[in-house]
Structure formats: structure tokens, C-alpha cells
């Protein structure tokens, strides 16, 4: 059964009523299903069962310490993009030898911290970065293990802000330049080059871009080895898409599930290609583990009519979940309780002083009244992680539902926290 589902007209997370949780803990409120996260981890592990691999969770998707601890307990490693994420991963129980450090702008103190903690490897984006890591490692008297990131110039169809492997994007280097740098490995005495890394972007819903990337990587490994370059590991990145439409079903809801190729389906196609290289395969899923496991629950404050629109004004805003404003991203939004089947077309908007503060525009919804609760689904990834204190609004609480109980895993901010 899906983590979020209706029992009659009441929306549940696992077996707990979202209305009850909202009344107990207040809104806005992030609610997560532990079972959904565990099942998503297990599905990826099964897909990789006969593959020499390292599966690392992309901490940027959701860095709540309780969720990180839960994911570490499933045997995954962690991919981090800052000193802060590395700190959180270590405290959540991820072993350093199962942590990779990604990102285009690593500072000296971050590099030194990661080397002191003996992380497994760095994903390196440029020649200057490689020189910088080599210098820091040399001063510390250690060796940095490295994968070089190649930009494959593949447009995977993601939103422009989350596409990362087109030649005009800031990530990685063109394959010929990566080859030149790896040929010059003797220039970097404190570097151990282990292989290459590629990451197409985020929320990629089709199999074909991943297949193209796998074929390109297999060819590159062959070409690099022919030039005398040892390639032992390939990091294939992540970016597996998830559903944002039709996550939950009810006869009063007209929304159908969207067609999305999930992580296991993608891996079934690409692993046979990548295995031809004989390399160990690294993967960095994030969204696909936590997105559908979370929802943001908000309360309807007011109904407002103008000559053309009906607005539902809710107590959560773009500071709590910025994806709709930032990416024009779609999230299914459903009532915590369905009282009537009459539908209407509404804009669901927040309290922030921006016209861009919205969760949905011209959305058909069951008729809703002030005091009702709405669940914004698929909010487990890049929700709280991208939240802010804009308008001096306090960040929401987070609750984890696990085996019939709910626990606060991050307290709602207080006014004093704003000082």
C-alpha cells in the first residue's frame, strides 16, 4: 500500500490520519513515512544485488538527521556536497569509507575536513579543483582519492535549473579534457585517480537518456584504457525521476498517475551496459528515496474571490516549499479529508509578500473551506532542505511516522530562533 492513501475519505500516512497529525503538531507540517523510505532503499538494493557497487544517498535531497540515520541503517552510503552535509552524514552513522564528496565549489576548509575524516573519494569538476585538492592533501601528508566528472553533453529533458550534463552547464569537463588531465596524473603526487563520474541532472523520467549516458561511459572507459589510463570505478550519479501527479487516488479526484521510469527500471537497462567495463558502479539517488515518502500539510486560512479567480490562502508558503515558485514544479495537492465531491478551479497560495508565492495555479480541487487541511504530496525531497526564513517566517516542524507512531524529528522554529 502507498505511504499516503485514503481510507474512505480520510488521508493517511501509513495508518495515521494527517488531520490528526496536523491538529496535534500544528501546521505547516512536514510528515514522512519511514516505511516508504525503507522500501525505496530496498528496491534499489535488489536492483543492484548482483553488481559490484556502492549506493550513496544524495544528502542534499533531505538532510534531516533522523532520516539520514534511517537511510544509513539500510546499508547505504552518503553523497555530500558541503562540509555541513558531511558533518550531518557522519553524525547520522554513515561510515567515511562509504561517503563521496561532490560539488563544483569545494573550499579549502571543506577539502581539509573531508580528508581528515578520510572520506572514500572526491568527485572533481575541474583541473583547478584537482590542483587545489592535491595541494591540500600534500600539506596534510595524505592522498585524496578522486573520480573526474565528465560532461557528456546530454540533454535529459529536465528543467533548466536541474539539468547538469549539457556542455553549457557548470558541471564537469568535456571527455577529451578529462583524458588530458588524467594523462598528467604524475603532476598530482597526492592524488589517486580511480575513475570517472557522470550525472545527468535531476527528475529525469525517461530511460533513454540514462541508456545513452551508459553507452557513452562504456565507450569512454574503453578509449581511456587504450590511452593507458586505469579506470576502476564509474559513478553513474542519480537523477531518477519520481511521480508528482496522481500519487494518491480517490473517486473524488480526477488526477491520474503519471508515467515515470523509476530507479529499478532504469537500472535494469543500464547495468548490463556498465558491467561491460568491469568497473565498480557507484550511484547517488536522493529524490527517488525520499520524495514520495513526504508531504507538507497546510491549513486553509481564507477563501478569497476576485472577478476571475478563487484563491485558497493557506498557512504555508514558498519559504516552506519553494519548488513550485522556483521551478514551476507540479505537486499533487489533496484534502486531508474529502467532505464533498463538488470541484472548483482555484489558486492555492501562501502568505508571503510575493505573487510567486503559490503551490498551484488553476487547479481543480474538491471544494475546500477555511479550517480544512491540504496535503502537498511528493514533498519529501527538496522541501525542507530548500526552506528559508523569508518574511521572518519560522520553518515548520517535521514528523516521522513509523509503525503506528509519530515522532517529531525537527521542532518547529520559535521566534527566538529568528534572532
PyMOL commands that set and color helices and strands:
alter all, ss='L'
color gray80, all
select helices_A, chain A and resi 18-25+34-47+59-61+65-72+83-92+96-98+108-116+127-140+160-162+175-183+185-187+208-226+263-275+287-293+323-327+384-386+390-392+415-418
alter helices_A, ss='H'
color red, helices_A
select strands_A, chain A and resi 4-7+10-13+16-17+29-33+53-58+77-80+99-101+121-124+144-149+191-197+233-235+280-283+294-305+310-314+333-335+343-349+358-366+373-377+397-402+405-410
alter strands_A, ss='S'
color yellow, strands_A
deselect
rebuild
show_as cartoon
